Amino acid sequence: MRDDCGLVTISGHEAFDKTVDDVCAAVTAAGYHVFARVDHTENAVRAGRELPPTTLVLFGEPIVGTDLIAERRTAAIDLPSKILVWQDGDAVRLTYNTADWLVRRHGVEREGAAAARTLEEATEQICRRTAASARA
């Protein structure tokens, strides 16, 4: 599901922790590097708050991201790429940014726009591979 804010959300079909692990494995299999896992739920607990399972996976490949940043340095604020894995009731969801949103937000054209499309295609494949592997 695409929304007007430049986000795509798809349904996962596994337990939350397995989905996060599968996202990281799919990132690596796609030739990208996992830079970090940010466990927002764990951070909430440390702050004395509650939050349903929510983990942000940051990943990328400098060869791709550099073209986007080189054309418009402000694009660096949106890199590395991200996939948000979150629990929504009984469902697990995966959410990521669209290339169109990045292009509009930073006003990139040439190589930057091509890099944004490459990143979205890779992110979509990673999410779809994760959701499909959960069904198998």
VEXMAR-459105 format. One line per field, with one value per residue (C-alpha): y, x, z; residue in three letters; chain. Coordinates in pm, 1 decimal, padded with zeros to 6 digits, m for minus. Layout:
v = Y  ...
u = X  ...
w = Z  ...
code = ALA  ...
unit = A  ...
This chain:
v = 00000.0  00339.6  00655.4  01025.1  01067.6  00859.1  00539.8  00185.9  m00066.4  m00437.9  m00719.2  m00970.2  m01320.2  m01428.1  m01359.6  m01017.4  m01120.9  m01366.1  m01092.6  m00858.7  m01137.0  m01220.0  m00852.6  m00840.5  m01166.5  m01039.0  m00710.1  m00904.2  m01141.4  m00837.7  m00717.1  m00437.8  m00385.2  m00371.8  m00069.6  m00093.3  m00229.6  00027.4  m00143.6  00131.9  m00098.2  m00166.2  00205.8  00276.3  00022.7  00192.6  00518.9  00356.5  00350.3  00081.6  00040.6  m00253.5  m00428.2  m00170.5  m00206.8  00010.6  m00160.5  00078.9  m00049.2  00062.6  00047.5  00359.4  00314.8  00372.3  00629.1  00849.6  00947.0  01070.1  01261.3  01403.4  01562.9  01706.8  01691.7  01718.1  01368.4  01236.1  01295.5  01015.5  00770.1  00500.1  00337.6  00210.5  m00058.9  m00025.3  m00355.6  m00305.1  m00505.6  m00399.5  m00607.4  m00964.0  m00856.3  m00765.5  m00478.9  m00358.0  00008.9  00198.2  00527.6  00564.2  00696.5  00960.5  01098.3  01119.8  01282.5  01540.8  01606.5  01676.0  01801.9  01555.6  01467.0  01288.2  01039.4  01118.6  01022.2  00705.4  00617.2  00678.5  00440.6  00178.7  00206.6  00172.5  m00129.3  m00299.0  m00215.9  m00343.0  m00669.6  m00711.9  m00659.2  m00885.0  m01155.8  m01135.4  m01159.2  m01445.7  m01645.8  m01619.7  m01782.1  m02070.7
u = 00000.0  00141.4  00035.6  00061.7  00352.7  00589.7  00561.0  00495.0  00368.6  00334.6  00225.5  00470.1  00358.7  00584.7  00662.8  00810.1  01165.9  01189.0  01074.8  01350.3  01607.8  01473.3  01491.9  01857.5  01933.5  01759.5  01954.1  02281.0  02167.5  02088.0  02448.0  02378.1  02521.2  02313.0  02446.3  02219.7  01905.8  01728.2  01496.8  01250.2  01059.5  01368.8  01443.6  01087.8  01122.3  01442.7  01248.5  00977.0  00727.1  00552.7  00562.8  00454.8  00743.4  00904.9  01250.9  01417.7  01676.2  01928.2  02113.3  02284.6  02559.6  02776.8  02813.8  02438.5  02375.8  02670.3  02513.3  02204.8  02405.7  02646.8  02361.9  02193.4  02380.2  02057.3  01966.3  02217.6  01959.8  01748.4  02034.1  02116.0  01797.0  01552.7  01292.8  01062.4  00934.4  00640.3  00374.4  00019.2  m00212.3  m00157.8  00010.0  00370.3  00422.0  00721.5  00738.3  00986.2  01023.7  00944.0  01189.2  00935.1  00926.7  01308.3  01325.2  01058.6  01193.7  01547.0  01480.4  01717.8  01711.5  01986.2  02201.0  02031.1  01688.6  01829.5  01994.8  01667.3  01488.1  01761.5  01727.6  01348.9  01368.7  01618.7  01412.9  01093.4  01267.4  01402.7  01056.8  00881.3  01146.8  01099.0  00719.6  00740.8  00990.1  00754.6  00476.4  00696.7
w = 00000.0  m00105.2  00071.4  m00012.3  00230.5  00018.0  00221.0  00106.8  00360.1  00296.7  00524.2  00659.7  00746.5  01030.9  01388.6  01448.7  01545.9  01255.2  01017.4  01139.0  01098.7  00751.8  00645.6  00752.2  00569.2  00253.6  00272.2  00281.1  00003.7  m00213.7  m00175.7  00069.9  00417.8  00737.7  00923.7  01227.9  01387.6  01601.1  01849.2  01934.4  02169.8  02377.7  02386.7  02502.9  02784.6  02900.7  02910.2  03121.1  02833.5  02631.9  02256.0  02039.7  01860.4  01631.2  01475.4  01212.8  00989.9  00832.4  00528.5  00213.4  m00043.3  m00075.6  m00452.4  m00490.9  m00218.2  m00310.5  m00645.7  m00464.5  m00204.7  m00463.7  m00656.8  m00347.3  m00018.0  00184.3  00062.2  00314.9  00586.8  00435.1  00392.0  00464.8  00339.3  00597.5  00645.9  00943.4  01080.8  01313.9  01488.8  01403.9  01622.2  01505.3  01180.5  01106.5  00862.2  00661.2  00558.3  00338.9  00147.5  m00221.9  m00479.2  m00586.3  m00233.4  m00216.9  m00560.5  m00472.2  m00124.4  m00244.0  m00596.3  m00760.1  m01127.4  m01319.5  m01128.4  m00799.7  m00931.2  m01085.0  m00754.3  m00566.7  m00805.5  m00759.7  m00382.1  m00393.7  m00625.2  m00394.1  m00085.2  m00246.8  m00344.7  00009.1  00160.8  m00089.0  m00045.9  00331.3  00303.9  00051.1  00259.0  00553.3  00348.4  00234.6
code = MET  ARG  ASP  ASP  CYS  GLY  LEU  VAL  THR  ILE  SER  GLY  HIS  GLU  ALA  PHE  ASP  LYS  THR  VAL  ASP  ASP  VAL  CYS  ALA  ALA  VAL  THR  ALA  ALA  GLY  TYR  HIS  VAL  PHE  ALA  ARG  VAL  ASP  HIS  THR  GLU  ASN  ALA  VAL  ARG  ALA  GLY  ARG  GLU  LEU  PRO  PRO  THR  THR  LEU  VAL  LEU  PHE  GLY  GLU  PRO  ILE  VAL  GLY  THR  ASP  LEU  ILE  ALA  GLU  ARG  ARG  THR  ALA  ALA  ILE  ASP  LEU  PRO  SER  LYS  ILE  LEU  VAL  TRP  GLN  ASP  GLY  ASP  ALA  VAL  ARG  LEU  THR  TYR  ASN  THR  ALA  ASP  TRP  LEU  VAL  ARG  ARG  HIS  GLY  VAL  GLU  ARG  GLU  GLY  ALA  ALA  ALA  ALA  ARG  THR  LEU  GLU  GLU  ALA  THR  GLU  GLN  ILE  CYS  ARG  ARG  THR  ALA  ALA  SER  ALA  ARG  ALA
unit = A  A  A  A  A  A  A  A  A  A  A  A  A  A  A  A  A  A  A  A  A  A  A  A  A  A  A  A  A  A  A  A  A  A  A  A  A  A  A  A  A  A  A  A  A  A  A  A  A  A  A  A  A  A  A  A  A  A  A  A  A  A  A  A  A  A  A  A  A  A  A  A  A  A  A  A  A  A  A  A  A  A  A  A  A  A  A  A  A  A  A  A  A  A  A  A  A  A  A  A  A  A  A  A  A  A  A  A  A  A  A  A  A  A  A  A  A  A  A  A  A  A  A  A  A  A  A  A  A  A  A  A  A  A  A  A
